[in-house]
Amino acid sequence: MTITITAFERSPDGGKGLARDTRVRWALEEVGQPYEVRLVSFGTMKEPAHRALHPFGQIPTYEEGDLALFETGSIVFHIAERHAGLLPGDANARSRAITWMFAALNTVEPPILELGTARLLEGDKSWYEERLPLVEDRVRDRLDQLSGRLGEADWLDGAFSAGDLMMVSVLLRLKSSGILDEYPNLAAYVGRGEVRPAYKRAFDAQLAVYTGKPPAG
């Protein structure tokens, strides 16, 4: 059955790979599954047909036969469960990889998103200069903990897994802030994710939508 995902017709990140469809593209590339992309505008996302797939009017969505999913965590987990390559065979290692997926989305990403919102939308507020350091410190608190846990390892728990895919995707949002550079082992960790061939294919596919040029190769 054909897999179809939705993505922004015009991504607000400028093709930097931060839109959440990139995570789904990456997962599909890692497991070698072909897929089609249906591009949607901001207006289309609010229409009933799209809301039937995603009740909150966002992207991405995932369709395969009579299955329709939304939320990147759920979609990537589904892909990892159905296809080899993103979850270990050992039951305990598999559970740990899934735990890291949840940690990326529920523990590490929220303060990073808060920082992004503050910088993007709150710069004109009178309290911005006082609040921003507090938000940045909350991000650093999480990075301190994550950096300590990763140490000098290549990946979070042995071989690369869906947990790493989600964590790298979350940390990529910090590249422009400069905060990630304060943690050399995390910056190197993200770099290892970015050079994976599957990530490069996913990134190039998302960039091609923004530029209107087909991916190289």
C-alpha positions as CSV (number, residue, x, y, z in Angstrom):
1,M,0.0,0.0,0.0
2,T,1.2,3.5,-0.8
3,I,2.3,5.6,2.1
4,T,1.3,9.3,1.8
5,I,2.3,12.0,4.2
6,T,1.4,15.7,4.3
7,A,3.9,18.6,4.4
8,F,3.8,22.3,4.2
9,E,3.3,23.7,0.7
10,R,5.6,26.6,1.8
11,S,7.5,25.6,4.9
12,P,7.9,28.5,7.4
13,D,11.4,27.2,8.4
14,G,12.8,28.1,5.0
15,G,13.7,24.5,4.1
16,K,16.0,24.1,7.2
17,G,14.6,20.7,8.0
18,L,12.8,21.8,11.2
19,A,9.2,21.2,9.9
20,R,8.0,18.0,11.5
21,D,7.4,16.2,8.3
22,T,11.2,15.9,8.1
23,R,11.1,13.5,11.1
24,V,8.7,11.3,9.3
25,R,10.6,11.5,6.0
26,W,13.8,10.5,7.9
27,A,12.1,7.5,9.5
28,L,10.8,6.3,6.2
29,E,14.2,6.8,4.6
30,E,15.9,4.8,7.4
31,V,13.7,1.8,6.9
32,G,13.7,2.1,3.1
33,Q,10.0,2.7,2.6
34,P,8.9,4.7,-0.5
35,Y,6.3,7.4,0.2
36,E,4.4,10.1,-1.5
37,V,3.9,13.7,-0.2
38,R,0.7,15.8,-0.5
39,L,1.5,19.4,0.0
40,V,-1.0,21.5,1.9
41,S,-1.3,25.3,2.5
42,F,-2.0,26.9,5.8
43,G,-5.6,27.4,4.6
44,T,-6.0,23.8,3.5
45,M,-4.9,22.6,6.9
46,K,-7.9,24.2,8.5
47,E,-10.4,22.7,6.1
48,P,-12.7,19.8,7.1
49,A,-10.9,17.3,4.8
50,H,-7.5,17.8,6.5
51,R,-9.0,18.1,10.0
52,A,-10.5,14.6,9.5
53,L,-6.9,13.4,9.3
54,H,-5.4,15.8,11.9
55,P,-8.0,17.3,14.3
56,F,-5.7,20.1,15.2
57,G,-5.1,21.3,11.7
58,Q,-1.3,20.6,11.5
59,I,1.2,18.6,9.6
60,P,2.3,15.9,9.1
61,T,-0.3,13.2,8.7
62,Y,0.3,9.7,7.6
63,E,-2.0,7.5,5.4
64,E,-1.5,3.9,4.5
65,G,-4.5,2.0,3.2
66,D,-7.3,2.6,5.7
67,L,-4.9,3.8,8.4
68,A,-4.6,7.5,9.1
69,L,-2.2,8.9,11.8
70,F,-1.1,12.2,13.1
71,E,1.6,13.4,15.6
72,T,5.2,12.7,14.6
73,G,5.9,10.5,17.7
74,S,3.0,8.2,16.8
75,I,3.9,8.1,13.2
76,V,7.6,7.4,13.7
77,F,6.7,4.7,16.3
78,H,4.4,3.1,13.8
79,I,7.1,3.1,11.1
80,A,9.6,1.7,13.6
81,E,7.2,-1.1,14.7
82,R,6.3,-2.1,11.1
83,H,9.8,-2.1,9.6
84,A,13.2,-3.2,10.6
85,G,16.0,-0.6,11.2
86,L,14.8,1.8,14.0
87,L,14.1,-0.5,17.0
88,P,16.5,-3.1,18.4
89,G,15.5,-6.8,18.4
90,D,16.2,-7.3,22.1
91,A,13.1,-6.6,24.1
92,N,14.7,-4.5,26.8
93,A,16.7,-2.4,24.3
94,R,13.6,-1.9,22.3
95,S,11.8,-0.6,25.3
96,R,14.6,1.8,26.1
97,A,14.6,3.1,22.6
98,I,10.9,3.8,22.8
99,T,11.5,5.5,26.2
100,W,14.1,7.9,24.5
101,M,11.4,8.8,21.9
102,F,9.1,9.9,24.7
103,A,11.9,11.7,26.5
104,A,12.8,13.6,23.3
105,L,9.2,14.8,22.8
106,N,8.0,15.2,26.4
107,T,11.1,16.3,28.4
108,V,13.6,17.8,26.1
109,E,11.5,19.5,23.4
110,P,9.1,21.6,25.5
111,P,11.7,24.1,26.8
112,I,13.3,24.2,23.4
113,L,9.9,25.1,21.8
114,E,9.4,27.7,24.6
115,L,12.7,29.3,23.7
116,G,11.8,29.4,20.1
117,T,8.4,31.0,20.9
118,A,10.0,33.6,23.1
119,R,12.6,34.6,20.5
120,L,10.1,34.7,17.6
121,L,7.0,36.2,19.2
122,E,7.9,37.9,22.4
123,G,10.8,40.2,21.5
124,D,8.7,43.3,21.6
125,K,7.4,42.7,25.1
126,S,8.6,44.8,28.0
127,W,9.5,41.8,30.0
128,Y,11.4,40.0,27.2
129,E,14.9,40.8,28.4
130,E,14.2,39.5,31.9
131,R,12.3,36.4,30.8
132,L,14.7,35.2,28.1
133,P,17.6,34.1,30.4
134,L,15.1,32.1,32.5
135,V,13.9,30.3,29.4
136,E,17.4,29.7,28.2
137,D,18.4,28.3,31.6
138,R,15.5,25.8,31.4
139,V,16.9,24.6,28.1
140,R,20.4,24.3,29.6
141,D,19.1,22.3,32.5
142,R,17.8,19.6,30.1
143,L,21.0,19.7,28.0
144,D,23.2,19.4,31.1
145,Q,21.3,16.2,32.0
146,L,21.2,14.8,28.4
147,S,24.9,15.6,27.9
148,G,25.8,13.8,31.1
149,R,23.9,10.8,30.1
150,L,25.3,10.6,26.5
151,G,28.8,11.1,27.6
152,E,31.2,10.0,24.8
153,A,28.9,7.5,23.3
154,D,27.8,7.8,19.7
155,W,24.1,7.2,20.4
156,L,21.9,7.1,23.4
157,D,21.7,3.4,23.9
158,G,23.9,1.3,21.8
159,A,23.1,1.4,18.1
160,F,21.2,4.3,16.4
161,S,17.4,3.9,17.0
162,A,14.1,5.8,16.7
163,G,15.0,7.4,20.0
164,D,18.1,9.0,18.5
165,L,16.1,10.0,15.4
166,M,13.6,11.9,17.6
167,M,16.2,13.4,19.9
168,V,18.4,14.7,17.1
169,S,15.3,16.2,15.4
170,V,14.5,18.0,18.6
171,L,18.1,19.3,19.2
172,L,18.3,20.6,15.6
173,R,16.0,23.4,16.7
174,L,18.8,24.7,18.9
175,K,21.5,25.1,16.2
176,S,20.8,28.7,15.4
177,S,20.6,29.7,19.1
178,G,24.2,28.9,19.9
179,I,23.3,27.0,23.0
180,L,23.9,23.6,21.4
181,D,27.6,24.6,20.9
182,E,28.0,24.9,24.6
183,Y,27.8,21.1,24.7
184,P,30.4,19.6,22.3
185,N,29.2,16.0,22.8
186,L,25.6,17.0,21.9
187,A,26.7,19.1,19.0
188,A,28.7,16.1,17.7
189,Y,25.8,13.8,18.4
190,V,23.5,16.0,16.2
191,G,26.2,16.1,13.6
192,R,26.3,12.3,13.4
193,G,22.6,12.3,12.8
194,E,22.9,14.9,10.1
195,V,25.4,12.9,8.1
196,R,23.3,9.8,8.0
197,P,22.4,9.2,4.3
198,A,18.7,8.7,5.3
199,Y,18.7,12.1,7.0
200,K,20.3,13.8,4.0
201,R,17.7,12.4,1.7
202,A,14.9,13.5,4.0
203,F,16.4,17.0,4.4
204,D,17.0,17.4,0.6
205,A,13.4,16.3,-0.1
206,Q,12.0,19.0,2.3
207,L,14.4,21.6,1.0
208,A,13.3,20.8,-2.6
209,V,9.7,21.8,-1.6
210,Y,10.9,25.2,-0.4
211,T,13.2,25.9,-3.3
212,G,11.1,24.3,-6.0
213,K,14.2,22.4,-7.2
214,P,14.4,18.6,-7.3
215,P,16.7,16.9,-4.7
216,A,20.3,16.3,-6.0
217,G,21.0,12.8,-7.1
